[in-house]
């Protein structure tokens, strides 16, 4: 399922377009590109009912997470400087058909978000206000925000419709368990500084890839992270964790901005 800077390794945001690997020196100048769920399995939407599909001009674009009846959380780089009019959200379906499709009315991007042209991405989070309320049920549920970050090594679940070993876009929702990686270890892998705004997770040849951006990282049924960026190819390569926006660190921002959006 997600940007980066390792010698002889190409990296990029787990954005929504598909990119060829790039030289790391180019990445330092131009910023990241894009990543998928690899090593995962087909998953019923009832198992992850907060997972949504963010569509741009009618096509699958990124993942997202249901926060409330009218607020969706996603990655900032999925919607940055875009008009809400071009986005829809599909809920309640494990495929890119079915369920319900609701238009996006407004977008709020974190004011400290660093655009993907900057190699050190932080605060990669955005909230979407839907044009109408979601009808909650077994396949559509809001997810509570975690109060604390899982311990190093904890098994966490990441999901989405991003690139797989055989498909550029997964036909059905997939998920896989990965393990939380120590912040300092993750920072060394990317030759950068540790930051509280992000958390990292990986397992050999498993994890998020291109198209999974904006999707949920969960622990015990609570949201701990939002897919942000990682290695472009191959996804899941040992030693190169995927980086997620830290929902625990940004919990106050999410709660306050969601109230503002809902009252708009």
TIDREN-227642 format. One line per 4 residues: number of its first residue (from 1); their letters; for each residue x, y, z of N, C-alpha, C, O. Coordinates in steps of 0.001 Angstrom, whole numbers, plus 500000, padded with zeros to 6 digits. Each point is the difference from the previous one (the first is absolute). Layout:
<sites>
NUM> A> X Y Z X Y Z X Y Z X Y Z ~ ...
</sites>
This chain:
<sites>
1> XXXX> 500835 498808 500000 499165 501192 500000 500870 501242 500000 499167 500742 500521 ~ 502557 500537 499160 500399 501429 500171 501397 500640 499654 500194 501201 500193 ~ 502146 502168 500521 501119 500564 499220 501294 499490 500576 499907 499362 501049 ~ 501284 500820 498428 501219 499527 500645 501328 500262 499338 500050 500594 498924
5> XXXX> 501101 498944 501739 501313 500408 499546 501079 498997 500354 500844 500328 500833 ~ 499195 498505 498616 501042 499050 500282 500865 499807 498771 499508 500022 498872 ~ 501788 499789 501354 500916 499816 498881 499551 498809 499174 499702 498929 500529 ~ 500255 501279 498164 499616 498970 499036 498576 499504 500197 499645 498923 499523
9> XXXX> 499528 501866 501187 498613 499592 500191 499073 501103 499552 500168 501156 500388 ~ 498848 498491 498792 499021 500984 499561 498864 500029 500985 499602 498964 500533 ~ 499857 502255 499721 498917 500112 500954 498953 500983 499559 500178 500731 499025 ~ 498680 499281 501733 498948 500908 499619 498803 499938 500889 499874 499092 500822
13> XXXX> 499225 501880 499024 498790 499982 500797 499122 498885 499506 500043 499608 498834 ~ 499158 499889 502083 499072 498965 499636 498830 500690 499387 498855 499760 500385 ~ 501401 501059 498706 498960 500774 499380 499134 499152 499145 499870 498797 500224 ~ 499543 501809 498810 498955 499323 499302 500327 499753 498549 499354 499159 499376
17> XXXX> 501607 501523 500059 500419 499701 498648 501090 498965 500096 500557 499779 501076 ~ 499764 499564 497783 501047 498993 500028 501222 500550 499309 499903 500564 498910 ~ 501253 499278 501716 501223 500598 499512 501078 498948 499870 499992 498985 500696 ~ 500938 501275 498398 501181 499171 499903 500969 500418 501094 499936 501129 500487
21> XXXX> 500972 497961 499908 500990 500383 501000 500834 501168 499512 500197 500174 498797 ~ 500291 500623 502134 500818 501139 499627 501314 499963 500741 500119 499364 501048 ~ 500860 501314 498409 501286 500101 500643 499851 500813 501283 499321 501027 499990 ~ 501307 498535 501139 499831 500729 501255 500458 501438 499947 499470 500835 500733
25> XXXX> 501488 499482 498434 500443 501382 499887 498889 500870 499409 499829 501158 500382 ~ 499416 498254 498672 498853 500716 499434 498943 500213 501075 499375 501058 500070 ~ 500429 497912 500775 499016 500087 501055 500317 501131 500967 499102 500707 500455 ~ 502167 499458 499852 500387 501072 500915 499609 501361 499456 499716 500926 500761
29> XXXX> 500272 499192 497903 499675 501282 499389 498502 500155 499762 499442 501085 500162 ~ 499930 497834 499460 498601 500094 499575 498994 499459 501012 498800 500243 499868 ~ 501673 499033 501132 499065 499442 500962 499527 498631 499590 500464 499465 498993 ~ 498610 499943 501770 499574 498635 499795 499002 499764 498875 499526 500940 499362
33> XXXX> 500166 497799 500409 499032 499629 498973 498875 499134 500563 499101 500533 500650 ~ 500915 498123 499120 498847 499183 500402 500103 498483 500291 500846 499356 499380 ~ 498235 499939 501650 499993 498572 500412 498700 499182 500160 499036 500584 499503 ~ 500481 497399 501441 498961 498968 499891 499862 499032 501158 500870 499990 500870
37> XXXX> 498066 499179 499192 499978 498914 500997 500633 498785 499356 499433 499413 499079 ~ 501730 500209 501396 500663 498794 499515 500007 498970 501122 500060 500341 501181 ~ 499875 498388 498420 500019 498931 500978 498731 499911 500813 499977 499353 501047 ~ 498953 501294 498480 498747 500019 500750 498989 498995 499477 500318 499148 499171
41> XXXX> 498461 500967 501328 498943 499082 499569 498699 500767 499825 499806 501063 500590 ~ 499297 498379 498582 498688 500599 499818 499292 500082 501353 500057 499073 500808 ~ 499273 502061 499415 499403 500255 501310 498581 500534 499852 499795 500968 499267 ~ 499226 498442 501395 498624 500521 499932 499944 501409 500578 500700 500308 500964
45> XXXX> 498474 500538 498454 499873 501371 500493 499442 500000 501429 500263 500933 500758 ~ 498976 498042 499619 499478 499920 501368 501125 499903 501032 499822 500369 501161 ~ 501340 499130 498402 501151 499882 500906 500676 501350 500210 500560 500265 501063 ~ 499381 500595 497901 500613 501330 500067 498972 501017 499500 500225 500637 498971
49> XXXX> 498661 499528 501729 498892 500824 499497 500288 501498 499970 499209 500770 499456 ~ 501911 499647 501120 500403 501425 499960 500850 500312 498774 500304 501164 499738 ~ 500084 497806 499507 500794 500217 498781 499116 500571 498897 498919 499477 499732 ~ 501544 501600 499628 499257 500576 498876 500928 500146 498804 501224 499999 500129
53> XXXX> 498163 500126 498717 500712 500216 498746 499810 501455 499583 498873 500444 499783 ~ 502219 500294 500106 499943 501385 499536 500176 500005 498491 501003 499515 499476 ~ 498005 501043 499829 500024 500011 498544 500201 501410 499476 499445 500965 500526 ~ 501361 499131 498428 500285 501286 499360 499509 499929 498562 500465 499170 499219
57> XXXX> 498608 501690 500439 499401 499987 498660 499466 498619 499645 500121 499545 498863 ~ 499289 499799 502125 499344 498720 499774 500896 498783 500020 499516 498884 499811 ~ 501781 501294 500413 500935 498879 500019 500638 499860 501374 500186 500985 500715 ~ 500150 497770 499649 500652 499772 501286 501281 500818 500094 500794 500044 499060
61> XXXX> 499398 500606 502090 501132 500906 500161 500828 499689 501245 501222 499881 499912 ~ 498137 499989 501232 500679 499768 501277 499044 499291 500951 498828 499787 499692 ~ 501701 499858 501460 499161 499479 501057 499538 501125 500913 500393 501154 499835 ~ 498777 498495 501118 499527 500957 500979 499375 499257 501165 499832 498782 499955
65> XXXX> 499821 501967 501097 499486 499392 501225 498790 500780 500492 500025 501230 500036 ~ 498924 498067 500340 498807 500652 500539 500226 500404 501451 500229 499156 500867 ~ 499701 502153 499382 500152 500522 501358 498634 500240 500650 499827 499782 501199 ~ 499212 500664 498002 498651 500249 500498 499024 499888 498833 500393 499617 498898
69> XXXX> 498351 500710 501334 498994 499874 498948 500255 500922 498812 499475 499767 498912 ~ 501332 501280 501289 500239 500912 498871 501460 500425 499835 500296 500899 499212 ~ 500627 498454 501533 501413 500354 499907 500843 498774 499650 499876 498945 500622 ~ 500979 501216 498376 500940 498962 499572 501423 500503 500220 500302 501164 499736
73> XXXX> 500565 497955 500748 501420 500323 500139 500754 499360 498837 499721 498858 499635 ~ 501229 501866 499782 500840 499451 498942 501375 500661 500078 500260 500794 500903 ~ 500615 498878 498150 501327 500627 499941 499912 501338 499282 499275 500133 499014 ~ 501462 500862 501478 499982 501328 499381 500441 499945 498549 499445 500704 499156
77> XXXX> 501564 498454 500539 500518 500003 498626 498989 499454 498985 500172 500172 498793 ~ 498779 499172 501703 498957 499498 499096 499091 501115 499487 499385 499865 498943 ~ 500529 501241 501810 499029 501053 499664 500607 501392 499951 499291 500973 499740 ~ 501996 499138 500504 500666 501295 500124 499772 500895 498787 500260 499597 498866
81> XXXX> 499251 501626 501379 499749 501010 498973 499003 499551 498933 500025 500494 498873 ~ 499112 498584 501480 498964 499532 499072 498648 500546 500438 499796 500330 501168 ~ 499282 499760 497874 498645 500423 500307 499198 498829 500543 500097 498896 499465 ~ 499118 501312 501578 499173 498902 500521 498995 499480 498969 499522 498871 500105
85> XXXX> 500167 501953 498907 498991 499612 499009 500401 498793 499168 499140 499345 499411 ~ 502155 500347 500530 500442 498880 499160 500067 498683 500781 500359 498962 499444 ~ 499293 501089 501853 500129 498805 500835 498651 499445 500449 499057 500742 500276 ~ 500884 497925 499788 498888 499268 500596 500591 498973 500953 501175 499647 499908
89> XXXX> 497990 499883 501009 500417 498944 500912 499046 498826 499853 498783 500164 500081 ~ 501781 498637 499702 499177 498786 499940 500133 499267 501331 501111 499738 500461 ~ 497776 499940 500144 499994 499301 501288 499192 498715 499893 499154 499861 499117 ~ 501114 499197 501793 499162 498807 500112 500217 498952 498941 499119 499168 499782
93> XXXX> 502029 500835 499543 500254 498997 498973 501454 499556 500050 500893 500819 500216 ~ 499350 497888 499585 501381 499512 499986 500621 500103 498609 501185 499719 499818 ~ 497994 500692 499190 500517 500181 498645 499781 501445 499582 499439 500793 500756 ~ 500997 499542 498059 499797 501356 499504 498680 500123 499258 499847 500815 499090
97> XXXX> 499215 498363 501318 498612 500078 499554 499120 499779 501222 500464 499493 501021 ~ 498282 500884 498877 499081 499747 501104 500147 501001 501121 500690 501011 499870 ~ 498649 498691 501234 500011 500918 501127 499289 501294 499659 499088 500016 499172 ~ 501325 501067 501462 499429 501321 499755 501100 500978 499631 501119 499905 500505
101> XXXX> 498565 501027 498620 500970 501008 499571 499471 501374 500392 498888 500379 499633 ~ 501925 500359 501119 499610 501322 500495 501019 501031 499562 501203 499742 500042 ~ 498333 501412 499542 500899 501060 499553 500693 500676 501190 499451 500085 501098 ~ 501764 500389 498649 500739 500755 501004 499633 501472 499869 500021 500554 498901
105> XXXX> 499643 500079 502224 499568 501401 499984 501127 500961 500350 500038 501120 499490 ~ 500886 498453 501379 501064 500892 500444 501213 499189 500440 499866 498861 500449 ~ 501322 501733 499420 501256 499353 500383 500780 500909 500939 500115 501201 499756 ~ 500424 498223 501323 500932 500712 500869 501297 499193 500052 499997 498829 500380
109> XXXX> 501112 501810 499235 501329 499384 500068 500734 500592 501192 499892 501197 500269 ~ 500847 497977 500440 500745 500498 501164 500900 501159 499588 500703 499926 498992 ~ 499267 501155 501805 500732 501205 499610 501520 499844 500097 500736 500864 499524 ~ 499743 498047 501084 501442 499754 500058 500444 498917 499019 501145 499548 500025
113> XXXX> 497925 500048 499114 500353 498995 498990 501076 500527 499067 499918 501122 499500 ~ 501092 498046 500276 501053 500342 499052 499711 499285 498699 499887 498775 499970 ~ 499994 501979 498963 499655 499425 498704 501002 498935 499582 501145 500021 500451 ~ 498445 499048 498697 500850 498867 499619 501245 500404 499233 500876 499161 499791
117> XXXX> 499240 502107 499774 501251 500441 499395 501090 500160 501049 501169 500200 499669 ~ 498440 499711 501605 500964 500034 501085 500269 498561 500438 499055 499269 500297 ~ 502211 500307 499750 500299 498603 500309 499648 499580 501425 499923 498805 500285 ~ 499863 502157 500615 499657 499661 501377 498518 500286 500241 499638 501058 500513
121> XXXX> 499526 498001 499118 498559 500187 500104 499541 499843 501451 500364 499034 500670 ~ 498838 501919 499807 499399 499913 501318 498567 500532 499930 499619 500696 499058 ~ 499611 498959 501953 498617 500487 500111 499200 499704 498726 499232 500831 499517 ~ 500973 497977 499967 499347 499581 498758 498589 499503 500316 499722 498801 499981
125> XXXX> 499404 502152 500307 498642 499644 500410 499017 501082 499548 500325 501187 499978 ~ 498479 498377 499664 498945 500920 499569 498654 499451 500446 499830 498792 500169 ~ 499218 502110 500019 498629 499609 500325 499087 500404 498849 500162 501064 499402 ~ 498877 498066 500302 499037 500252 498931 498610 500104 500609 499590 499124 500763
129> XXXX> 499688 501927 498912 498603 500131 500399 499133 499453 498876 500123 500429 498852 ~ 499002 498626 501472 499120 499416 498991 498770 500882 499786 499579 500733 500896 ~ 499861 499181 497909 498838 500824 499654 498715 499502 500652 499014 500734 500071 ~ 500991 498022 500405 498837 499449 500707 500488 499006 501043 501133 499526 499929
133> XXXX> 498010 500159 501041 500390 499107 501083 500048 498547 499539 499187 499565 499185 ~ 501775 499698 501348 500088 498576 499706 498910 499245 500745 499605 500379 501102 ~ 499918 498549 498280 499065 499101 500668 500819 498881 500624 500510 499128 499295 ~ 499616 500898 502026 500844 499030 500688 499344 498623 500043 498775 499880 499982
137> XXXX> 502060 499088 500074 499525 498627 500046 501172 499051 500072 501118 500426 500291 ~ 498654 498278 499447 501074 499003 500096 501184 500272 499074 501125 499604 500304 ~ 498632 501067 498571 501081 500244 499042 500517 501435 500014 500943 500337 499285 ~ 498430 500503 501535 500423 501409 500105 500005 500402 501468 498945 500160 500613
141> XXXX> 502246 500001 499943 500132 500375 501402 501135 501003 500176 500983 499983 499260 ~ 498861 500890 501733 501089 500904 500359 500978 499253 500901 499611 499081 500722 ~ 501663 501318 499232 501005 499354 500834 500480 500976 501069 500241 501168 499696 ~ 499901 498381 501542 500531 500884 501049 501497 500239 499806 500702 499156 499443
145> XXXX> 499780 501994 501020 501416 500322 499918 500734 499394 501193 499496 500019 501123 ~ 501688 499450 498629 500793 499408 501079 500488 501078 500967 500218 501148 499612 ~ 499948 498467 501643 500502 500922 501024 501515 499910 500146 500629 500922 500520 ~ 499959 497974 499025 501448 499820 500126 500522 499208 498815 499269 499229 499377
149> XXXX> 502019 500974 500319 500639 499287 498894 500339 498580 500456 500508 499826 501108 ~ 499227 499160 498075 500356 498634 500380 501499 499864 500267 500809 500736 499434 ~ 499546 498336 501416 501406 499781 500334 500781 499485 498787 499416 499426 499081 ~ 501888 500780 500921 500852 499501 498917 499795 498492 499840 500016 499248 500974
153> XXXX> 499791 500331 497776 499781 498590 499721 498544 499586 499981 499686 498892 499566 ~ 499411 501972 500896 498575 499656 500024 499479 499723 498599 500405 500654 499039 ~ 498694 498375 500847 499391 499663 498711 498832 500945 499741 499059 500066 500791 ~ 501005 500664 498099 498962 500965 499632 499492 499659 498597 500714 499401 499195
157> XXXX> 498054 500987 500532 499359 499615 498739 499917 501178 499037 499528 501078 500362 ~ 500934 498708 498412 499896 501022 498962 499175 499426 498846 500076 498806 499709 ~ 499136 502054 499637 499081 499501 498980 499837 500994 498862 500320 501180 500141 ~ 499176 498329 498722 499752 500873 498865 499851 499245 498695 500055 498771 499956
161> XXXX> 499755 501998 498981 499846 499446 498655 501225 500308 499132 499922 499933 498773 ~ 501195 500401 501854 501188 500369 499230 500619 498827 499262 499486 498882 500001 ~ 501618 501415 499381 500717 499031 499172 500336 498734 500786 500378 500062 501169 ~ 499477 498796 498171 500369 498716 500591 501118 499387 499165 500529 500637 499089
165> XXXX> 499819 498132 501229 501040 499330 499217 499576 499782 498555 500853 499876 499121 ~ 497837 500074 500618 499510 499671 498659 499061 501035 499393 499680 499912 498815 ~ 499866 501076 501976 499022 500967 499503 500441 501429 500270 500473 500292 501099 ~ 499384 500622 497919 500319 501407 500246 499028 500633 500988 500371 500883 500773
169> XXXX> 498379 498656 499193 498992 500382 500996 499264 498726 500379 499494 499294 499128 ~ 500440 500406 502160 499353 498769 500440 498509 500026 499682 499339 501021 500188 ~ 500142 497873 499338 498564 499914 499707 499200 499980 501291 498918 500583 500075 ~ 501614 498745 500944 499321 499903 501280 500891 500523 501123 501227 499937 499920
173> XXXX> 498141 500572 501111 500705 500529 501158 500939 498953 500590 499632 498840 500185 ~ 501594 501600 500105 500981 499097 500591 500532 500581 501305 499974 501212 500210 ~ 500501 497920 500650 500599 500446 501254 501150 499076 500366 500087 498868 499526 ~ 500804 501645 501338 501138 499193 500434 500507 500553 501330 499936 501204 500247
177> XXXX> 500563 497915 500595 500607 500424 501260 501476 500305 499799 500727 499241 499360 ~ 499702 501887 501201 501399 500398 499992 500366 500364 501443 499134 500027 500875 ~ 502143 500251 499365 500445 500260 501366 500561 501411 500169 500726 500501 499143 ~ 498923 500127 501978 500502 501336 500304 501531 499969 500112 500581 499105 500614
181> XXXX> 500046 501900 498774 501457 500111 499999 500410 501191 500866 499368 501054 499937 ~ 501669 498790 500859 500534 501071 500827 500273 501244 499161 500552 499898 498904 ~ 499066 501282 501604 500127 501248 499241 501442 500269 499561 500241 500393 498859 ~ 500714 499394 502050 501397 500279 499674 500501 499053 498905 500727 500410 499095
185> XXXX> 498876 498331 501003 500387 499022 498977 499413 500387 498642 500665 499893 498969 ~ 498091 500552 501048 499340 500422 498765 500695 501222 499411 500208 500075 498789 ~ 500153 500882 502065 500683 501210 499537 501336 499659 499352 500378 500597 498991 ~ 500339 498438 501591 501289 499592 499413 499794 499391 498625 500811 500217 499100
189> XXXX> 498123 499029 500725 499727 499371 498702 499770 501033 498910 500273 499748 498827 ~ 499217 501430 501570 499724 501057 499043 501019 501133 500045 499855 501010 499311 ~ 501180 498806 501513 501067 500995 500112 499438 501382 500327 500364 501003 499386 ~ 498740 499018 501596 499369 501255 500386 499835 500027 501508 500463 499089 500687
193> XXXX> 498886 501940 499842 499788 500120 501432 498674 499368 500406 499041 499987 499228 ~ 500919 499493 501987 498770 499453 500541 499010 501127 500261 500392 501104 500378 ~ 498325 498614 499419 498979 501012 500238 498792 499376 500674 499627 498870 499685 ~ 499748 501868 501253 498827 499496 500685 498766 499978 499105 499006 499351 500323
197> XXXX> 501058 501356 498555 498827 500088 499115 499814 498747 499157 498987 499866 499313 ~ 501977 499209 500726 499907 498779 499202 500319 498773 500849 500702 500086 501008 ~ 498767 498775 498562 500386 498708 500552 500324 499086 498836 499604 500272 498866 ~ 501109 498650 501401 500442 499103 498921 499603 498565 500305 499886 499604 501160
201> XXXX> 499907 499629 497787 499669 498587 500168 500444 499228 498763 499994 500526 498888 ~ 500384 498232 501322 500427 499165 498873 499986 498532 500408 500013 499672 501187 ~ 499963 499468 497834 500274 498573 500125 500573 499589 498659 499612 500562 498976 ~ 501301 498472 500995 500630 499629 498729 498979 499652 498919 499197 499079 500146
205> XXXX> 500862 501688 498764 499173 499792 498810 498505 500095 500290 499178 499351 499352 ~ 500497 501470 501634 498599 500261 500313 499831 501484 500268 500923 500655 500485 ~ 497892 499885 499200 499728 501392 500343 499302 500768 498912 499519 499439 499016 ~ 500436 501898 501192 499316 500890 499080 500820 500212 498746 501214 499799 499985
209> XXXX> 498097 500612 498962 500675 500288 498743 499225 501091 499287 499114 500620 500588 ~ 501223 499630 498107 499410 501121 499290 498491 499887 499880 499466 498985 499554 ~ 499859 502087 500857 498543 500003 499990 499393 499800 501373 498804 500224 500191 ~ 502017 499352 500778 499479 499776 501346 500018 501261 500866 499455 500002 501104
213> XXXX> 501166 501066 498401 500082 501249 500753 498640 500413 500554 498967 499823 499354 ~ 501058 500733 501861 498765 500480 500601 499223 498945 500754 499060 500314 500730 ~ 501333 498423 499096 499295 498915 500659 500407 499826 501457 500929 500655 500473 ~ 498364 498451 500246 500202 499863 501439 501082 499007 500416 500193 498956 499377
217> XXXX> 500501 501406 501695 500842 499072 500755 499321 499882 501355 499836 500999 500700 ~ 499764 497782 499678 499200 499847 501213 500632 499020 500981 500775 499117 499630 ~ 498858 501078 501647 500478 499128 501071 498859 499819 500987 499500 500968 500574 ~ 500097 497796 499615 498879 499696 500903 498756 500814 499674 499311 500488 500896
221> XXXX> 500409 499653 497813 498781 500671 499577 500023 501503 500114 498949 500638 499930 ~ 502242 499956 500248 500115 501454 500071 501000 500492 498957 500928 499285 499621 ~ 498864 501954 499923 500843 500571 498959 501282 500567 500612 499949 500884 500855 ~ 501201 498599 498698 501294 500491 500498 500796 500744 498931 500884 500794 500323
225> XXXX> 498803 498947 498392 500776 500642 498949 499243 500107 498687 499007 499310 499770 ~ 501497 501581 499371 499480 500178 498640 501146 499751 499037 501069 500596 500137 ~ 498718 498531 498891 501054 499675 499041 500517 501273 499336 499220 500774 499445 ~ 502090 499442 500613 500600 501217 499448 500978 499688 498866 499713 500306 498842
229> XXXX> 501447 499083 501473 500959 499734 498926 500957 498864 500341 500028 499501 501125 ~ 500768 500100 497856 500946 498909 500187 500702 499666 498704 499960 500784 499051 ~ 500691 498046 500895 500745 499617 498803 499071 499831 498809 498896 499473 500136 ~ 501555 500977 498690 499202 499841 498785 500046 498574 499510 498957 499429 499681
233> XXXX> 502208 499982 500249 500114 498654 499455 501296 499376 500475 501044 500650 499957 ~ 498917 498101 500496 498770 499242 500240 499392 500352 501347 500723 500226 500970 ~ 497962 499823 499094 499333 500282 501264 500233 498843 500969 500052 498837 499600 ~ 500087 501503 501674 500218 498978 501009 501431 499535 500137 500279 499047 500727
237> XXXX> 500650 501626 498568 501390 499571 500072 500521 500125 501424 499854 501056 500617 ~ 500755 497882 499921 500508 500054 501380 500965 501171 500198 500820 500300 499132 ~ 499067 500353 502025 500888 501103 500326 499507 501362 499585 500642 501009 500292 ~ 498211 499039 499020 499449 501293 499563 498534 500087 500437 499103 499683 499219
241> XXXX> 500656 500739 502005 498630 500042 500527 499123 500995 499245 500487 500969 499417 ~ 498220 498769 500608 499022 500966 499513 499780 501027 501118 499989 499655 501181 ~ 499838 501601 498429 499792 501069 500970 498537 500427 500000 499385 500181 498949 ~ 500081 499974 502244 498598 500360 500200 499907 501303 500788 500840 500276 500856
245> XXXX> 498155 500508 498857 499712 501169 500823 499515 499509 501362 499131 499132 500077 ~ 501423 501416 500980 499704 499569 501366 498678 500624 500471 499945 501189 500315 ~ 499019 498014 499726 498673 500478 500396 499955 500376 501478 499275 500921 500376 ~ 501480 498388 500461 500017 500315 501424 500560 501406 500225 499444 500788 500765
249> XXXX> 501666 499510 498554 500617 501313 500119 499086 501106 499481 500004 501115 500522 ~ 499209 498567 498442 499145 501010 499369 498527 499874 500406 499119 500586 499371 ~ 500638 498659 501663 498621 499769 500431 499261 501298 500313 498858 500175 499576 ~ 501776 500733 501156 499353 501265 500358 499644 500791 498754 498912 500570 499916
253> XXXX> 502004 499470 499107 499729 500715 498747 498793 499384 499290 499119 500718 499527 ~ 500847 497962 500402 498888 499318 499329 498677 500354 500667 499038 500367 499326 ~ 500914 499522 501993 498754 500255 500726 499532 501443 499847 498815 500253 499782 ~ 502113 500692 500331 499626 501416 499912 499567 500384 498590 498992 500684 499820
257> XXXX> 501772 498873 499175 499664 500361 498611 498733 499303 499538 499245 500553 499200 ~ 500512 498239 501295 498763 499295 499637 498781 500770 500519 498977 500081 499321 ~ 501139 500482 501882 498894 500798 500539 499743 501233 499140 498856 500359 499719 ~ 502250 500285 499867 499867 501179 499139 499327 499640 498684 499094 500697 499545
261> XXXX> 501365 498191 499838 499429 499568 498725 498522 499652 500135 499182 500407 499175 ~ 500484 498848 501855 498617 499538 500187 499032 501154 500230 498814 499892 499691 ~ 501689 501202 500846 499131 501146 500276 499961 500973 498834 499285 501001 500052 ~ 501483 498715 498887 500066 500921 498849 498689 499998 499238 499863 500709 499004
</sites>
